[in-house]
Amino acid sequence: MAEVRAVFNIDSSQLAAEANPIIAAQLDALGNRIVSNAKQRAPVNTGNMRRTIGHRVISSASEVRLELFATAKYAGFVHDGTRPHVILPKNKTVLRFQTPRGVVFSRMVHHPGTRARPFLRDAIAEEMGT
């Protein structure tokens, strides 16, 4: 779940060849609006995830495709949330982390999970008018 992706395909095989550039331009404009909306909705700590939100339009003789994405390693976890899970040390015998009360050492942590923040899905829904 390294990244978030959404793809819109338009089958243009039955359309005149002149229609593809027009469809591609419209999808590019839609992609710009969705990306702008998604960047406003995305939670920010360092701004890294916002920088990885983008889109591209791919056009061929038979289809025009709009791809939307967020490629930060953790984007999928933010977008879809996580279930409660246990965190164990990988290379050491204990975990070490900072809390407001000081440094804590633990053999495991029971993480309560995180709520979903579907910034891309919500941006698509708003821009598509659904």
N, CA, C and O atoms as a GROMACS GRO file, in nm:
protein
  520
    1MET      N    1   0.084  -0.118   0.000
    1MET     CA    2   0.000   0.000   0.000
    1MET      C    3   0.089   0.124   0.000
    1MET      O    4   0.069   0.214   0.082
    2ALA      N    5   0.183   0.130  -0.088
    2ALA     CA    6   0.278   0.239  -0.088
    2ALA      C    7   0.221   0.368  -0.142
    2ALA      O    8   0.268   0.476  -0.106
    3GLU      N    9   0.122   0.361  -0.226
    3GLU     CA   10   0.071   0.484  -0.286
    3GLU      C   11  -0.078   0.472  -0.312
    3GLU      O   12  -0.137   0.365  -0.300
    4VAL      N   13  -0.136   0.586  -0.347
    4VAL     CA   14  -0.279   0.592  -0.377
    4VAL      C   15  -0.291   0.623  -0.526
    4VAL      O   16  -0.221   0.710  -0.576
    5ARG      N   17  -0.379   0.552  -0.596
    5ARG     CA   18  -0.398   0.575  -0.739
    5ARG      C   19  -0.545   0.572  -0.775
    5ARG      O   20  -0.623   0.497  -0.715
    6ALA      N   21  -0.583   0.655  -0.874
    6ALA     CA   22  -0.716   0.653  -0.933
    6ALA      C   23  -0.697   0.672  -1.082
    6ALA      O   24  -0.616   0.754  -1.124
    7VAL      N   25  -0.770   0.596  -1.163
    7VAL     CA   26  -0.755   0.601  -1.309
    7VAL      C   27  -0.891   0.616  -1.374
    7VAL      O   28  -0.985   0.546  -1.338
    8PHE      N   29  -0.901   0.709  -1.469
    8PHE     CA   30  -1.020   0.727  -1.551
    8PHE      C   31  -0.982   0.694  -1.695
    8PHE      O   32  -0.890   0.755  -1.750
    9ASN      N   33  -1.050   0.599  -1.757
    9ASN     CA   34  -1.026   0.563  -1.897
    9ASN      C   35  -1.144   0.607  -1.981
    9ASN      O   36  -1.259   0.588  -1.942
   10ILE      N   37  -1.117   0.665  -2.095
   10ILE     CA   38  -1.220   0.696  -2.193
   10ILE      C   39  -1.186   0.622  -2.320
   10ILE      O   40  -1.081   0.645  -2.381
   11ASP      N   41  -1.273   0.532  -2.361
   11ASP     CA   42  -1.254   0.456  -2.485
   11ASP      C   43  -1.283   0.549  -2.602
   11ASP      O   44  -1.398   0.587  -2.625
   12SER      N   45  -1.178   0.585  -2.674
   12SER     CA   46  -1.196   0.679  -2.785
   12SER      C   47  -1.183   0.610  -2.920
   12SER      O   48  -1.167   0.677  -3.023
   13SER      N   49  -1.188   0.478  -2.922
   13SER     CA   50  -1.170   0.404  -3.047
   13SER      C   51  -1.282   0.432  -3.146
   13SER      O   52  -1.261   0.420  -3.267
   14GLN      N   53  -1.401   0.470  -3.098
   14GLN     CA   54  -1.513   0.497  -3.187
   14GLN      C   55  -1.523   0.645  -3.226
   14GLN      O   56  -1.611   0.683  -3.302
   15LEU      N   57  -1.434   0.727  -3.174
   15LEU     CA   58  -1.438   0.870  -3.202
   15LEU      C   59  -1.340   0.907  -3.313
   15LEU      O   60  -1.248   0.831  -3.344
   16ALA      N   61  -1.360   1.022  -3.370
   16ALA     CA   62  -1.266   1.072  -3.472
   16ALA      C   63  -1.133   1.100  -3.404
   16ALA      O   64  -1.129   1.138  -3.286
   17ALA      N   65  -1.025   1.083  -3.477
   17ALA     CA   66  -0.891   1.104  -3.422
   17ALA      C   67  -0.872   1.245  -3.370
   17ALA      O   68  -0.792   1.268  -3.279
   18GLU      N   69  -0.946   1.342  -3.425
   18GLU     CA   70  -0.933   1.480  -3.382
   18GLU      C   71  -0.988   1.501  -3.241
   18GLU      O   72  -0.956   1.601  -3.176
   19ALA      N   73  -1.068   1.408  -3.192
   19ALA     CA   74  -1.129   1.424  -3.060
   19ALA      C   75  -1.031   1.397  -2.947
   19ALA      O   76  -1.046   1.453  -2.838
   20ASN      N   77  -0.930   1.312  -2.968
   20ASN     CA   78  -0.838   1.277  -2.861
   20ASN      C   79  -0.768   1.396  -2.796
   20ASN      O   80  -0.764   1.403  -2.673
   21PRO      N   81  -0.714   1.491  -2.874
   21PRO     CA   82  -0.649   1.606  -2.808
   21PRO      C   83  -0.748   1.690  -2.727
   21PRO      O   84  -0.710   1.747  -2.624
   22ILE      N   85  -0.870   1.700  -2.772
   22ILE     CA   86  -0.972   1.776  -2.699
   22ILE      C   87  -1.006   1.706  -2.568
   22ILE      O   88  -1.014   1.769  -2.462
   23ILE      N   89  -1.026   1.574  -2.575
   23ILE     CA   90  -1.055   1.495  -2.455
   23ILE      C   91  -0.936   1.502  -2.359
   23ILE      O   92  -0.955   1.519  -2.238
   24ALA      N   93  -0.815   1.489  -2.411
   24ALA     CA   94  -0.695   1.494  -2.327
   24ALA      C   95  -0.683   1.629  -2.257
   24ALA      O   96  -0.647   1.634  -2.139
   25ALA      N   97  -0.712   1.738  -2.326
   25ALA     CA   98  -0.705   1.871  -2.265
   25ALA      C   99  -0.808   1.886  -2.154
   25ALA      O  100  -0.779   1.944  -2.049
   26GLN      N  101  -0.928   1.833  -2.176
   26GLN     CA  102  -1.032   1.840  -2.074
   26GLN      C  103  -0.995   1.755  -1.952
   26GLN      O  104  -1.016   1.798  -1.838
   27LEU      N  105  -0.940   1.636  -1.975
   27LEU     CA  106  -0.897   1.552  -1.863
   27LEU      C  107  -0.780   1.615  -1.788
   27LEU      O  108  -0.770   1.601  -1.666
   28ASP      N  109  -0.691   1.683  -1.859
   28ASP     CA  110  -0.580   1.751  -1.794
   28ASP      C  111  -0.632   1.862  -1.703
   28ASP      O  112  -0.583   1.878  -1.591
   29ALA      N  113  -0.728   1.938  -1.749
   29ALA     CA  114  -0.788   2.045  -1.668
   29ALA      C  115  -0.858   1.985  -1.546
   29ALA      O  116  -0.846   2.038  -1.435
   30LEU      N  117  -0.930   1.875  -1.565
   30LEU     CA  118  -0.995   1.807  -1.453
   30LEU      C  119  -0.890   1.757  -1.354
   30LEU      O  120  -0.907   1.771  -1.233
   31GLY      N  121  -0.783   1.699  -1.405
   31GLY     CA  122  -0.675   1.650  -1.319
   31GLY      C  123  -0.614   1.762  -1.236
   31GLY      O  124  -0.586   1.743  -1.117
   32ASN      N  125  -0.593   1.879  -1.297
   32ASN     CA  126  -0.539   1.993  -1.223
   32ASN      C  127  -0.632   2.034  -1.109
   32ASN      O  128  -0.585   2.065  -0.999
   33ARG      N  129  -0.762   2.035  -1.135
   33ARG     CA  130  -0.858   2.073  -1.031
   33ARG      C  131  -0.860   1.971  -0.917
   33ARG      O  132  -0.861   2.007  -0.800
   34ILE      N  133  -0.860   1.842  -0.953
   34ILE     CA  134  -0.862   1.737  -0.851
   34ILE      C  135  -0.735   1.741  -0.767
   34ILE      O  136  -0.742   1.730  -0.644
   35VAL      N  137  -0.619   1.759  -0.829
   35VAL     CA  138  -0.492   1.763  -0.756
   35VAL      C  139  -0.491   1.882  -0.660
   35VAL      O  140  -0.449   1.869  -0.545
   36SER      N  141  -0.535   1.997  -0.707
   36SER     CA  142  -0.540   2.116  -0.622
   36SER      C  143  -0.631   2.092  -0.501
   36SER      O  144  -0.595   2.126  -0.388
   37ASN      N  145  -0.747   2.033  -0.524
   37ASN     CA  146  -0.842   2.003  -0.419
   37ASN      C  147  -0.782   1.901  -0.321
   37ASN      O  148  -0.792   1.918  -0.199
   38ALA      N  149  -0.720   1.796  -0.374
   38ALA     CA  150  -0.661   1.691  -0.289
   38ALA      C  151  -0.548   1.747  -0.203
   38ALA      O  152  -0.535   1.708  -0.086
   39LYS      N  153  -0.467   1.836  -0.257
   39LYS     CA  154  -0.358   1.896  -0.180
   39LYS      C  155  -0.412   1.980  -0.066
   39LYS      O  156  -0.350   1.986   0.041
   40GLN      N  157  -0.526   2.044  -0.085
   40GLN     CA  158  -0.587   2.121   0.023
   40GLN      C  159  -0.642   2.029   0.132
   40GLN      O  160  -0.641   2.065   0.249
   41ARG      N  161  -0.691   1.912   0.093
   41ARG     CA  162  -0.752   1.819   0.188
   41ARG      C  163  -0.650   1.732   0.261
   41ARG      O  164  -0.677   1.686   0.372
   42ALA      N  165  -0.533   1.711   0.203
   42ALA     CA  166  -0.434   1.620   0.261
   42ALA      C  167  -0.379   1.676   0.392
   42ALA      O  168  -0.346   1.794   0.400
   43PRO      N  169  -0.370   1.591   0.496
   43PRO     CA  170  -0.311   1.638   0.621
   43PRO      C  171  -0.163   1.670   0.602
   43PRO      O  172  -0.096   1.608   0.518
   44VAL      N  173  -0.113   1.765   0.679
   44VAL     CA  174   0.025   1.810   0.659
   44VAL      C  175   0.103   1.799   0.789
   44VAL      O  176   0.059   1.844   0.894
   45ASN      N  177   0.220   1.738   0.779
   45ASN     CA  178   0.317   1.741   0.887
   45ASN      C  179   0.441   1.809   0.832
   45ASN      O  180   0.480   1.916   0.878
   46THR      N  181   0.503   1.745   0.732
   46THR     CA  182   0.621   1.804   0.669
   46THR      C  183   0.590   1.862   0.532
   46THR      O  184   0.669   1.940   0.479
   47GLY      N  185   0.477   1.824   0.472
   47GLY     CA  186   0.444   1.867   0.338
   47GLY      C  187   0.489   1.769   0.231
   47GLY      O  188   0.462   1.789   0.112
   48ASN      N  189   0.559   1.663   0.272
   48ASN     CA  190   0.610   1.566   0.174
   48ASN      C  191   0.497   1.499   0.096
   48ASN      O  192   0.506   1.488  -0.026
   49MET      N  193   0.392   1.454   0.164
   49MET     CA  194   0.285   1.383   0.094
   49MET      C  195   0.216   1.476  -0.007
   49MET      O  196   0.186   1.434  -0.118
   50ARG      N  197   0.193   1.601   0.032
   50ARG     CA  198   0.131   1.695  -0.062
   50ARG      C  199   0.214   1.712  -0.188
   50ARG      O  200   0.160   1.724  -0.298
   51ARG      N  201   0.346   1.712  -0.172
   51ARG     CA  202   0.433   1.727  -0.290
   51ARG      C  203   0.423   1.610  -0.386
   51ARG      O  204   0.454   1.624  -0.504
   52THR      N  205   0.381   1.491  -0.335
   52THR     CA  206   0.376   1.373  -0.422
   52THR      C  207   0.240   1.353  -0.488
   52THR      O  208   0.223   1.259  -0.566
   53ILE      N  209   0.142   1.440  -0.460
   53ILE     CA  210   0.010   1.430  -0.523
   53ILE      C  211   0.020   1.491  -0.662
   53ILE      O  212   0.066   1.604  -0.678
   54GLY      N  213  -0.024   1.416  -0.763
   54GLY     CA  214  -0.016   1.466  -0.900
   54GLY      C  215  -0.107   1.391  -0.994
   54GLY      O  216  -0.188   1.307  -0.952
   55HIS      N  217  -0.093   1.423  -1.122
   55HIS     CA  218  -0.173   1.355  -1.225
   55HIS      C  219  -0.095   1.353  -1.356
   55HIS      O  220   0.002   1.426  -1.375
   56ARG      N  221  -0.140   1.267  -1.446
   56ARG     CA  222  -0.087   1.264  -1.583
   56ARG      C  223  -0.198   1.215  -1.676
   56ARG      O  224  -0.284   1.137  -1.636
   57VAL      N  225  -0.193   1.262  -1.800
   57VAL     CA  226  -0.288   1.220  -1.903
   57VAL      C  227  -0.209   1.140  -2.005
   57VAL      O  228  -0.106   1.185  -2.056
   58ILE      N  229  -0.258   1.020  -2.035
   58ILE     CA  230  -0.194   0.933  -2.134
   58ILE      C  231  -0.294   0.912  -2.246
   58ILE      O  232  -0.408   0.872  -2.224
   59SER      N  233  -0.250   0.941  -2.367
   59SER     CA  234  -0.340   0.932  -2.483
   59SER      C  235  -0.283   0.835  -2.585
   59SER      O  236  -0.164   0.839  -2.617
   60SER      N  237  -0.369   0.749  -2.635
   60SER     CA  238  -0.331   0.658  -2.743
   60SER      C  239  -0.442   0.662  -2.848
   60SER      O  240  -0.538   0.738  -2.834
   61ALA      N  241  -0.429   0.582  -2.951
   61ALA     CA  242  -0.530   0.582  -3.056
   61ALA      C  243  -0.664   0.530  -3.008
   61ALA      O  244  -0.768   0.567  -3.062
   62SER      N  245  -0.663   0.444  -2.906
   62SER     CA  246  -0.788   0.382  -2.862
   62SER      C  247  -0.844   0.434  -2.730
   62SER      O  248  -0.960   0.406  -2.698
   63GLU      N  249  -0.764   0.508  -2.653
   63GLU     CA  250  -0.814   0.557  -2.525
   63GLU      C  251  -0.738   0.680  -2.480
   63GLU      O  252  -0.627   0.709  -2.524
   64VAL      N  253  -0.803   0.752  -2.389
   64VAL     CA  254  -0.740   0.862  -2.319
   64VAL      C  255  -0.757   0.833  -2.171
   64VAL      O  256  -0.867   0.802  -2.126
   65ARG      N  257  -0.649   0.843  -2.095
   65ARG     CA  258  -0.650   0.802  -1.955
   65ARG      C  259  -0.600   0.916  -1.867
   65ARG      O  260  -0.499   0.979  -1.897
   66LEU      N  261  -0.672   0.940  -1.757
   66LEU     CA  262  -0.629   1.033  -1.653
   66LEU      C  263  -0.589   0.950  -1.533
   66LEU      O  264  -0.670   0.873  -1.480
   67GLU      N  265  -0.465   0.965  -1.489
   67GLU     CA  266  -0.416   0.896  -1.370
   67GLU      C  267  -0.390   0.999  -1.262
   67GLU      O  268  -0.322   1.099  -1.284
   68LEU      N  269  -0.443   0.973  -1.144
   68LEU     CA  270  -0.422   1.057  -1.026
   68LEU      C  271  -0.346   0.975  -0.924
   68LEU      O  272  -0.370   0.855  -0.912
   69PHE      N  273  -0.254   1.036  -0.851
   69PHE     CA  274  -0.172   0.957  -0.760
   69PHE      C  275  -0.117   1.041  -0.645
   69PHE      O  276  -0.108   1.164  -0.653
   70ALA      N  277  -0.080   0.972  -0.540
   70ALA     CA  278  -0.001   1.025  -0.428
   70ALA      C  279   0.103   0.918  -0.400
   70ALA      O  280   0.067   0.808  -0.358
   71THR      N  281   0.229   0.947  -0.423
   71THR     CA  282   0.332   0.844  -0.420
   71THR      C  283   0.416   0.839  -0.293
   71THR      O  284   0.510   0.759  -0.286
   72ALA      N  285   0.386   0.919  -0.193
   72ALA     CA  286   0.459   0.909  -0.066
   72ALA      C  287   0.443   0.766  -0.013
   72ALA      O  288   0.336   0.706  -0.028
   73LYS      N  289   0.547   0.713   0.050
   73LYS     CA  290   0.544   0.575   0.098
   73LYS      C  291   0.426   0.548   0.191
   73LYS      O  292   0.376   0.436   0.198
   74TYR      N  293   0.383   0.649   0.262
   74TYR     CA  294   0.277   0.631   0.362
   74TYR      C  295   0.142   0.684   0.316
   74TYR      O  296   0.047   0.684   0.395
   75ALA      N  297   0.130   0.729   0.192
   75ALA     CA  298   0.006   0.790   0.144
   75ALA      C  299  -0.113   0.695   0.156
   75ALA      O  300  -0.222   0.738   0.193
   76GLY      N  301  -0.094   0.570   0.125
   76GLY     CA  302  -0.202   0.473   0.134
   76GLY      C  303  -0.252   0.455   0.277
   76GLY      O  304  -0.371   0.438   0.300
   77PHE      N  305  -0.160   0.457   0.373
   77PHE     CA  306  -0.198   0.443   0.513
   77PHE      C  307  -0.278   0.565   0.560
   77PHE      O  308  -0.373   0.551   0.637
   78VAL      N  309  -0.240   0.683   0.514
   78VAL     CA  310  -0.313   0.805   0.549
   78VAL      C  311  -0.449   0.804   0.482
   78VAL      O  312  -0.550   0.830   0.546
   79HIS      N  313  -0.451   0.775   0.352
   79HIS     CA  314  -0.575   0.780   0.274
   79HIS      C  315  -0.678   0.678   0.323
   79HIS      O  316  -0.795   0.712   0.341
   80ASP      N  317  -0.634   0.554   0.345
   80ASP     CA  318  -0.726   0.445   0.380
   80ASP      C  319  -0.733   0.415   0.529
   80ASP      O  320  -0.820   0.339   0.572
   81GLY      N  321  -0.645   0.473   0.609
   81GLY     CA  322  -0.641   0.445   0.752
   81GLY      C  323  -0.576   0.310   0.779
   81GLY      O  324  -0.540   0.238   0.686
   82THR      N  325  -0.560   0.279   0.906
   82THR     CA  326  -0.502   0.149   0.944
   82THR      C  327  -0.586   0.087   1.055
   82THR      O  328  -0.652   0.158   1.131
   83ARG      N  329  -0.583  -0.042   1.062
   83ARG     CA  330  -0.652  -0.114   1.169
   83ARG      C  331  -0.559  -0.118   1.290
   83ARG      O  332  -0.439  -0.093   1.277
   84PRO      N  333  -0.612  -0.149   1.408
   84PRO     CA  334  -0.523  -0.167   1.523
   84PRO      C  335  -0.422  -0.277   1.493
   84PRO      O  336  -0.455  -0.379   1.433
   85HIS      N  337  -0.298  -0.254   1.536
   85HIS     CA  338  -0.192  -0.350   1.508
   85HIS      C  339  -0.082  -0.341   1.613
   85HIS      O  340  -0.074  -0.245   1.689
   86VAL      N  341   0.002  -0.443   1.615
   86VAL     CA  342   0.115  -0.449   1.709
   86VAL      C  343   0.240  -0.408   1.634
   86VAL      O  344   0.264  -0.452   1.521
   87ILE      N  345   0.322  -0.324   1.697
   87ILE     CA  346   0.450  -0.284   1.640
   87ILE      C  347   0.560  -0.352   1.722
   87ILE      O  348   0.565  -0.339   1.845
   88LEU      N  349   0.648  -0.425   1.652
   88LEU     CA  350   0.759  -0.496   1.715
   88LEU      C  351   0.890  -0.440   1.663
   88LEU      O  352   0.895  -0.390   1.551
   89PRO      N  353   0.997  -0.448   1.740
   89PRO     CA  354   1.128  -0.402   1.690
   89PRO      C  355   1.178  -0.493   1.578
   89PRO      O  356   1.157  -0.614   1.582
   90LYS      N  357   1.245  -0.434   1.480
   90LYS     CA  358   1.297  -0.513   1.368
   90LYS      C  359   1.441  -0.558   1.392
   90LYS      O  360   1.474  -0.674   1.371
   91ASN      N  361   1.527  -0.465   1.435
   91ASN     CA  362   1.670  -0.496   1.446
   91ASN      C  363   1.722  -0.497   1.589
   91ASN      O  364   1.837  -0.536   1.612
   92LYS      N  365   1.642  -0.456   1.683
   92LYS     CA  366   1.683  -0.450   1.823
   92LYS      C  367   1.587  -0.533   1.907
   92LYS      O  368   1.493  -0.592   1.855
   93THR      N  369   1.610  -0.537   2.036
   93THR     CA  370   1.522  -0.614   2.125
   93THR      C  371   1.409  -0.529   2.181
   93THR      O  372   1.308  -0.582   2.227
   94VAL      N  373   1.426  -0.395   2.176
   94VAL     CA  374   1.321  -0.305   2.227
   94VAL      C  375   1.302  -0.188   2.132
   94VAL      O  376   1.390  -0.155   2.052
   95LEU      N  377   1.186  -0.127   2.144
   95LEU     CA  378   1.157  -0.003   2.072
   95LEU      C  379   1.192   0.114   2.163
   95LEU      O  380   1.180   0.104   2.285
   96ARG      N  381   1.235   0.224   2.105
   96ARG     CA  382   1.266   0.345   2.181
   96ARG      C  383   1.194   0.460   2.113
   96ARG      O  384   1.207   0.480   1.992
   97PHE      N  385   1.117   0.537   2.192
   97PHE     CA  386   1.049   0.654   2.135
   97PHE      C  387   1.030   0.761   2.241
   97PHE      O  388   1.033   0.733   2.361
   98GLN      N  389   1.010   0.881   2.195
   98GLN     CA  390   0.995   0.998   2.282
   98GLN      C  391   0.847   1.025   2.308
   98GLN      O  392   0.766   1.022   2.216
   99THR      N  393   0.812   1.052   2.433
   99THR     CA  394   0.677   1.094   2.471
   99THR      C  395   0.691   1.227   2.546
   99THR      O  396   0.802   1.267   2.580
  100PRO      N  397   0.580   1.294   2.573
  100PRO     CA  398   0.589   1.417   2.651
  100PRO      C  399   0.650   1.396   2.791
  100PRO      O  400   0.703   1.490   2.851
  101ARG      N  401   0.642   1.274   2.840
  101ARG     CA  402   0.697   1.243   2.974
  101ARG      C  403   0.844   1.197   2.969
  101ARG      O  404   0.906   1.177   3.073
  102GLY      N  405   0.898   1.181   2.849
  102GLY     CA  406   1.038   1.139   2.836
  102GLY      C  407   1.053   1.022   2.741
  102GLY      O  408   0.960   0.986   2.669
  103VAL      N  409   1.171   0.963   2.743
  103VAL     CA  410   1.202   0.850   2.656
  103VAL      C  411   1.140   0.723   2.713
  103VAL      O  412   1.145   0.699   2.834
  104VAL      N  413   1.081   0.641   2.624
  104VAL     CA  414   1.016   0.516   2.665
  104VAL      C  415   1.081   0.401   2.589
  104VAL      O  416   1.109   0.413   2.470
  105PHE      N  417   1.103   0.291   2.657
  105PHE     CA  418   1.152   0.168   2.597
  105PHE      C  419   1.044   0.062   2.612
  105PHE      O  420   0.983   0.050   2.719
  106SER      N  421   1.018  -0.014   2.506
  106SER     CA  422   0.913  -0.115   2.512
  106SER      C  423   0.945  -0.229   2.415
  106SER      O  424   1.004  -0.206   2.310
  107ARG      N  425   0.904  -0.350   2.452
  107ARG     CA  426   0.925  -0.466   2.364
  107ARG      C  427   0.823  -0.469   2.250
  107ARG      O  428   0.849  -0.528   2.145
  108MET      N  429   0.707  -0.405   2.270
  108MET     CA  430   0.604  -0.397   2.167
  108MET      C  431   0.512  -0.281   2.198
  108MET      O  432   0.504  -0.234   2.312
  109VAL      N  433   0.441  -0.235   2.095
  109VAL     CA  434   0.342  -0.130   2.112
  109VAL      C  435   0.214  -0.176   2.046
  109VAL      O  436   0.215  -0.224   1.932
  110HIS      N  437   0.103  -0.161   2.116
  110HIS     CA  438  -0.029  -0.190   2.060
  110HIS      C  439  -0.084  -0.060   2.002
  110HIS      O  440  -0.140   0.022   2.074
  111HIS      N  441  -0.066  -0.043   1.872
  111HIS     CA  442  -0.112   0.080   1.804
  111HIS      C  443  -0.263   0.073   1.785
  111HIS      O  444  -0.315  -0.030   1.741
  112PRO      N  445  -0.336   0.180   1.818
  112PRO     CA  446  -0.482   0.175   1.808
  112PRO      C  447  -0.535   0.188   1.664
  112PRO      O  448  -0.656   0.177   1.642
  113GLY      N  449  -0.446   0.210   1.568
  113GLY     CA  450  -0.491   0.232   1.430
  113GLY      C  451  -0.512   0.381   1.406
  113GLY      O  452  -0.509   0.462   1.499
  114THR      N  453  -0.534   0.416   1.280
  114THR     CA  454  -0.558   0.556   1.245
  114THR      C  455  -0.682   0.564   1.159
  114THR      O  456  -0.713   0.472   1.083
  115ARG      N  457  -0.753   0.674   1.170
  115ARG     CA  458  -0.872   0.693   1.089
  115ARG      C  459  -0.831   0.729   0.946
  115ARG      O  460  -0.727   0.790   0.923
  116ALA      N  461  -0.915   0.691   0.853
  116ALA     CA  462  -0.889   0.721   0.711
  116ALA      C  463  -0.904   0.870   0.686
  116ALA      O  464  -0.992   0.935   0.743
  117ARG      N  465  -0.818   0.924   0.602
  117ARG     CA  466  -0.826   1.063   0.557
  117ARG      C  467  -0.826   1.059   0.404
  117ARG      O  468  -0.724   1.093   0.343
  118PRO      N  469  -0.938   1.019   0.340
  118PRO     CA  470  -0.941   0.994   0.195
  118PRO      C  471  -0.940   1.123   0.112
  118PRO      O  472  -1.039   1.158   0.048
  119PHE      N  473  -0.828   1.192   0.115
  119PHE     CA  474  -0.814   1.322   0.048
  119PHE      C  475  -0.832   1.312  -0.102
  119PHE      O  476  -0.893   1.401  -0.162
  120LEU      N  477  -0.782   1.208  -0.165
  120LEU     CA  478  -0.794   1.195  -0.311
  120LEU      C  479  -0.936   1.154  -0.350
  120LEU      O  480  -0.993   1.213  -0.442
  121ARG      N  481  -0.992   1.056  -0.283
  121ARG     CA  482  -1.130   1.014  -0.311
  121ARG      C  483  -1.229   1.128  -0.294
  121ARG      O  484  -1.317   1.147  -0.377
  122ASP      N  485  -1.215   1.204  -0.185
  122ASP     CA  486  -1.306   1.314  -0.159
  122ASP      C  487  -1.289   1.426  -0.262
  122ASP      O  488  -1.387   1.488  -0.302
  123ALA      N  489  -1.166   1.451  -0.304
  123ALA     CA  490  -1.141   1.553  -0.406
  123ALA      C  491  -1.203   1.512  -0.540
  123ALA      O  492  -1.261   1.596  -0.609
  124ILE      N  493  -1.191   1.385  -0.575
  124ILE     CA  494  -1.252   1.335  -0.699
  124ILE      C  495  -1.403   1.351  -0.692
  124ILE      O  496  -1.465   1.400  -0.786
  125ALA      N  497  -1.462   1.310  -0.582
  125ALA     CA  498  -1.607   1.319  -0.566
  125ALA      C  499  -1.655   1.463  -0.578
  125ALA      O  500  -1.755   1.490  -0.644
  126GLU      N  501  -1.584   1.555  -0.514
  126GLU     CA  502  -1.626   1.695  -0.521
  126GLU      C  503  -1.612   1.752  -0.661
  126GLU      O  504  -1.702   1.819  -0.710
  127GLU      N  505  -1.501   1.725  -0.725
  127GLU     CA  506  -1.477   1.781  -0.860
  127GLU      C  507  -1.566   1.717  -0.966
  127GLU      O  508  -1.597   1.779  -1.068
  128MET      N  509  -1.606   1.593  -0.943
  128MET     CA  510  -1.694   1.523  -1.039
  128MET      C  511  -1.840   1.555  -1.009
  128MET      O  512  -1.928   1.520  -1.088
  129GLY      N  513  -1.867   1.622  -0.896
  129GLY     CA  514  -2.004   1.660  -0.863
  129GLY      C  515  -2.089   1.546  -0.812
  129GLY      O  516  -2.211   1.547  -0.830
  130THR      N  517  -2.026   1.446  -0.747
  130THR     CA  518  -2.105   1.334  -0.694
  130THR      C  519  -2.117   1.342  -0.545
  130THR      O  520  -2.180   1.256  -0.483
   0.00000   0.00000   0.00000
